[in-house]
Structure formats: C-alpha cells, structure tokens
Amino acid sequence: MSAVVQVEGLVKRYGGTVAVQGVELSIEQGEIFGLVGPNGAGKTTLLRMLATLLPPSSGDAFIGGASILREPDAVRRVIGYMPDSFGVYDDMKVWEYLDFFGRCYGLPAARRRQMIGDLLELVDLAPKRDAYVQSLSRGMQQRLCLAHALVHDPQVLLLDEPASGLDPRARVELRELLRELRSMGKTILISSHILPELEELCTSVAIVDRGRVLASGRVDEIEARLRAGALLRVRLVGDEASREAAATFFTNQPQVASVQRLPDGVLELAFAGSDDATAALLAEAIARGHRVLTFSRAASDLEELFLQVTARDEPPGPPAPPAPQTDPSIPPGQGIQA
C-alpha cells in the first residue's frame, strides 16, 4: 500500500483567523478515511484546498502524486469532489445532468452513454433516468451528486458531510454505496460530525478541532495512545455474594488500577498489564472459582475518543474575576444596593 493522499503542513488564514493550522495527513490507497470534528473545525476548508478550489496560505498536498499547488489540473483529473451543499440544475432530466458533466470532462458520446447507464445502476437511480432532477428526494439528489463526482472515474473521492440531511434509510444506503466504491478500488476521504456513522464506515480517522489534527490513525491505535493500559469487561454469573467476592479479587490484583461495578453482573477493570498478564489474570480468576461468563477488552467508540482528545486540547479559560472587596465594618446584607 502507498499513500495516495499526502498532506504536508497545510495552513489557511483568513485575515487574522487561522482556519487550518499545519495539517499533516497520510491516506493509503483504498482507505475510507474520516475527518471527525464539530462544525467550524476546518474540515470543509481542508477539503476545498485538497479539491484545488481554495489556495492554501502555506504548505502543500499531493493527490495521486500531483501537487495541489503546482499541478492543480492533474489533481482534478484524479479526484471527485462532493461539497457539503450542492445544487442540481432545474429542468434537466437525470441522464441529461450526468451527460452535461460528461461533456465538461470531454468524454466522447459513446463513453458518455455507457457511463450514464453504469452510474445510474451503481447509485440505484436507473428507474429515475428520465425524471427531472428537481423531482428527486433529498436522498436521491445526494446519490445523483455522488454519481456526478464519479463521472470521470476518479481515483480519490472527497466527500464533505455527504449524509447531511438524509433520513436513516438513505444514510444506510449511502454507507453501503461507499463500501461498494471502496471495493472498486476508490480511496475516500469523508468528513462528518456524525461520529457513529464514521465509526461504522471508516478504516482510519483524523480528529480535527480548531483547524488542527489532534489525533489520527485507526480507532484502536488512537485508543492505545490515549490509554496507558486496557479497559477490561468481565461478566459474572452467580449471586450477589459471589460477584462481590470476584470484585474484591480483581481489586486486590497489583495491575488493576480500579474496578467499577456495572449492571447485569459486569465488572469494568482498568488494567495496566500486557496481553500475557491479561490471560494470566483470567486464568487466576477461574482457578479461584469465580464464575466468569465473558472476559473481553472494551473498545472505545469514536465519540468517546473524540471527547477525550478534545478535552485534552481545551484552551485555558479566562482568569476568574477578583473577588469583590468588602468592608468588614459593614454587617452582611447592609451594603450598597443596586
């Protein structure tokens, strides 16, 4: 595998405001890479720079080996860009919409006809071929916009909040479509603030806030960097006394930092040992007669990791105002009234 998208110190300033601050990213061929962050984090600005629609203040990025600064036309040939807000031309049929953009890319008529049929099948809009684009639902228009981004068969897709405004069924359909595109060899960079959706879809993520990448990699890699050890979940069977005895056993183990009681006979252990030590802990618990039903490492979800990373990066708040000076000679409640 090789990096198909390489971002090197991209910066974007608007006057005195820095919207993107020295972003570094490396995205491998065939990945679905998620940009995770709140609204205003700089995700759209970053994607617009990668799409060569916005010049960076400094830094560079390479997509398919081409520089967004020195070879923007070469970059545009290998990317498909879907903005967070888009418009479809009124009074055009679905096939005409795709044919128009095929002409813009200089595709010959025979190739355009084949492309239109293939793309409409891919995005499940073949029955709507002769419908007018303004008659489509929001989800259908979203899929049509994605088909538009695929007209020239790009290597890399840049998708800015593609699930925004979609109902649950349309979101599921979009996720399945993106997985299919990945199976076809596409590399996909997708931004969203809907964290559970990215967690289900992405192979890697970058957590972005205030224009900076705070952490990047696979979710389990980010979790490993954040935690000194593992979080283990142990489900027990038996009465309350046996569960209490198991909790006492785990609490007394030297590598267990804390034990938390959860519902349904589950113990959550903060464990600082290695994988071998984890296996030894389970063996010892069973040897002591504790009835362990399940024993597993608890994986952090993306939302939890996002909160952990951004909490560490919170800027210090303003200093507290000085306490008002009081005259000890004035009894309480008899000061100057506003």
N, C-alpha and C positions, 0 to 999 in steps of 0.2 A: 504494500500500500504506500501511496505517496500523497503528500499534501497537494490538493487541487486548489485550495484557497489558503493563501498565506498573508496575514495582515501584520504589518510592521510599523508600530508606533503611530497609528492614525490619530490625528488631532483635528478638531473642527471648532473654530472660535467664531462667535457672533458678537463683534464688538468686545466688550469686557466679559462676556459669558463664554465659558468653555463647555460646549455640548458633548464633545467626545474627547477623552483625555488619554492619549497614548495607548490605544487598544492594540494588543498583540493576540493573534489567534492563529491556530493551525488546524485546518479541517481536511481530513483524509478523503480519498476517493470513495464514494458510495455511502458516506455517512448521512444521517439526518441529524443535523446539529442545531440545537435550540438556543436562542438568545432569550434568557429569562430576566425579566425586570419589570418594575412598575411603569406606569405611564410617565413619560418625561425622563426616562433613564438614559436616553440617547440611542435606543435601538433603531428607530426609523432613520435618524441622521446617519448612523453607521451603514445601514443597508443602502441608503441613497448614494453614499460615497462609493460603496462597492459596485453599485449599478452605473457608475460614471455620470450620475445626474447632478452631483454636488461635488465641487472640488475640495479636497482636504486642505486645511491650513498647513499641515506638515505631515510627514510620514508617507507611506505607500502601501499598496496591497497588490498581490499577484493572483490572478484567477486563470487557471489553465496555463500558467507560465507567463501571462501577459500583464504588464503593469497598467493599473488604472490611470496613472498619470501620463505615461509616455505612449501607451498603446490602447487608448480607450475603444477604438473601433474593433480591435482584436478581442477585447474583453466582451463587447456587446454581442459578438458572434457566438460566444460560448455560454452566455447567461440568459436566463429568462427571469424577468422581474415582475412581481405581482405586488402592487402598492397596497397600503392599508385602506385607502379609499380609492375607488375606481369608478369610472363611468362607462356605460355602454351606449353606443350611438343609437338614437331612436330611429324608427322607420327602416331598420335593417333586419333582415332575416338572420337566423343563427349562422347558416352556412355562408351568407354574404359577409358577416362580421369576420369570420375566420379567413375568408378569401381575400378580404381587404388587407389584412395584416400579412397574409402570404405574399401578396403583390408588393407590399412595402419591403419585404425581405428579398424580393427579386426571384421568388420561386416560379418556375415555368408552370403553365396551365395544367399539364398532366400531373405534375407533382402536387400541385395545389389540390386537385380533385382527390387524389389518394390521401393526402394529409388530412383534409377535412373529414373524410369518412373515418379514418383511423382515430382521429382525436375525438370525434363525437362518440364513437364507441367507447373509447377509453374513459371519458368523463360521464358516460351514461346519458348523453343528450341526443343520441341518434333519433329517437322519436320526435324530438323538437327541432329537427333540421330546418323545417320551413316556417317555424314560429317566429314572430317578431321578438327581438331581444327584450323590449320593454314589457312583454307579457310574461317573462320568466319570473319565478320566485327568486327571493334573495339567494337561497342556496344554489339554485340553477345558474344564476348570474355569476356567483362565485366560481362555480365549476367552469363556466364559459371563460371567465377571466384567466383561470389556470390553463385552459386549453390555448388561449391567446398567447400565454407565456411560453407554450411548448411548440408553437408554430414552426420554428426553425430548428427543432430538435436540439435544444441546448444541453450542454454538459452539466451546468450548475443552475439550480433554481434558487432565487432569493425571494422569500415569501414573508411579507410583513403583515402580521396579525390576520392570517387567512381565514381563521374561524370566527372572526368578529361578527357578531350579529346573527350567527346561524343558530337554528334550533338544534336540540340534541341529536335528532336523527341525521341532520345534514352534517353535523360535526363528525359523527361516526363514519359517514360515507366519505368525508374528506380525508379522515385518517387512513381509511383503507386505500383510498386512491394514492396518497403519498407513499404508503408502504409498497404499492404496486410500482410506482415510479422508481423507488429505490431498487426494487428487484430488477428493473430495466437498466440499472447502472447509473442513474442520476444521483448527483450529490445535492442535498437540500439543506439550505440554511433558512431556518424559520424562526420568527420572533413571536413572542406571545407573553401576556401577563396571566394567562390561564394555566397555572402550573400543573395541575393534574393531567391535562391533555398532553403537555410536552413530556411528562414523565412516562406516559404510555407509549409515546411515539419515538422519542429521540434516542440515538445511540450515545450522544455526548451533549453536554450543555455548557454554556457560559453564563454565570450570574453577573448581571450588569446593573449598576446603580450609579447615578450622578455622573454618567459618562465614562465610568471605569469598569473594567472586568475585575471582579473581586475574587472569582474562582472559576476554573474551567476544567473539563475532563468528564469522565463517566461519573454517574451519580455515586457509585460505590467508591470511586477514587477520591471524590471530594469529601465524602463521609470519613474515609480513612485519614485524610489530612486534618479534619476538624477534631476528630476524637483521638485521645491517647490510647484507648482500648476499644473493646467491643461492648455492645449492649445485647445481653442475652435474655431470652424469654423462656421461662420454664413453666410448663403446665403440669399440675399435680392432680392426682386423684386421691380420694380419702376424705376423712372427716376434718373438722377444723383443727383438732389437736395435732393430727399428722402433718397438716400444712404448716402449722406454727413451728413444729419441730424441724421441718425442712427449711423454713425461713431462717431459723436460728443456726442451722448447719451452714447455710450459704453465707450468712452474716459473719461467721467466725473464720471463713477462709481468707488467707492473707492477701490474695489478689482480687478479692471482691471489695470494691470501694463502697458500694451501697446496695441495698435490697429494697425494692418497692413492691408493696402488695397491690395487685390489680384484681379486677373482678374475675369470677369463674376459676378461682384456684391458680391464677397466673402470678409468677414472681418475675420481676424485671431486675436483672443484675447488671451493674456497671462493673465490667470485668477487665482487668489490665493485663491478662496473661496472653500467651501465644496460642496458636491453634492446638499445639500439643497439650498445653496446660488446660485448654478448654475441654479437650477429650478426656483428660485425666480427672477434671472436676466432675464430669458426667459419670465416669466410671466409679468414682468415690461416692457420689450421691446414691447410686444404685446399690453399691456394696453396703452402704449404711442402712439400706432398707427403705429409702424414700421412693415412693411410687411415682416415677416420672413418666408422664404420658407423652409430652413433646419437649424438645430441647433444641432451640434454634437461635441463630443470630438475628436480631431485629434490624431490618433495613430502614434507614431514614427515608421518608418520602421527600420529594423535591421541595415541597412547601416548607417543611421543617428545616432543610438545609439552607433555603433562601433566607429564612428568618435568622438562622444562626450567623450566616455570613454577613448579612446587612447589619445585624446588631453589633457585630464586632467593628464595623466600619462607621458607626454613627458618629457624626461630628459632635464635639462637646457643646453642650447647651450654653446659653448666655449666663454670666455670673448672676447669682441671686442678688436682688437689690438689698442694700444695707437695711438692717432693722431700724425702725424709727426710734429716735432718741426720746426718752421720756424723762420727765422731771419727777424724781422720787418724792418731792414735797407735795405733788398733786395726787389726791386719792384716786383710785381707779374709777372710771366712769364719769369723772368730773373735768375731763379735758375739754378742748375746743371742739364744739360740734359743727359738723359741715352742714 
